[in-house]
C-alpha cells in the first residue's frame, strides 16, 4: 500500500498493468494483471518492486508468458504467476481475489511460494523478501518498423508504447487482448488502421479477447493471435509467427479469418482498405 503522504510502504500495490505503475512500486509487493513475460518483468524490476505477482497468460509459445520469472530470478526478485484460467489478465484486483499460483521462481519458492497457493497467500509470503538496494536497468522501448508505405506496419512489444504518431498505422503488438480492469477506454490509445494482440490463452471469462468488440465500436479492425503460436510480449513474433485466433466484426467484414497467419491478415486488411489485393507502394 501507499501511505497518505505518498511515500511507498513495504506493503502491497495492486495494478491492472505494470505500465501504470510509478514510484508507488518501490519497496512494495506488486500484484499486477500483466503477463509474466520479459517486458513487464524488466519494468517492475526497474521500478524497484520488492516482489511481484503476475499472470501466466497461458504460458504460450517458448513459455514466453512466464519468461519474466526467470529474468527476475537472476535479479534476486521473487515472482509468481497466477493461472490465466483462475483470474482475469489485465485485472490486478481479480488476481488478488481469485488468482491461484501456477508458477514461482526459485527465490519465491525459497520464501514458501508454490503452485496451488492463492494469490493472497503468496503475497503474504512475498512480503518477507528483503528490500532491494540496487537499480535494475530500464527496459528497452520495444518498437520496430516492419514495413514502410501507407500505412506503415509497426511491431510494438507493448501496446502501452503506442503514441500519437501511431494514428493510422498498422500496430502488431505483443500485448494481451484484454481490457485493463474491464475499462473500455484502455482498448487502444490511438485510432490505428489495424491492431493485433495476443489472446493470452483466452483465459477465464474470455478476458483475453475483450478489446476486440470495443474496437468494433470505434471501427478499428482488430484480431488476436493464439498464445501458443507467437511469443507474448514480442510484437515481431506476433507478425512473423502468429496464427489468428479471433477477429472482430470489423476485421471479419474486410476478409480477416481465424487460422490466417498474422502477416496474411495484415496484407488482407491493408489490401481491402486500398481497394485492391496488393500492397501498393509499400517499401
Buried (B, 14 or more C-beta within 10 A) or exposed (E): EBEEEEEBEEBBBBBBBBBBBEEBBBBBBBBBBBBBBBBBBBBBBBBBBBBBBBBBBBBBBBBBBBBBBBBBBEBBBBBBBBBBBBBBBBBBBBBBBBBBBBBBBEBBBEBBBBBEBBBBBBBBBBBEBEEBEEEBEEBEEBBBEBBEBBBBBBBBBBBBBBEEEBEEBBBBBBBBBBBBBBEEEBBBBBBBBBBBBBBBBBBBBEBBBBBBBBBBEEEBBBBBBBBBBBBBBBBBBBBBBBBBBBBBEBBBEBBBEBEBBBBBBBBBBBBBBBEEEEBEEBE
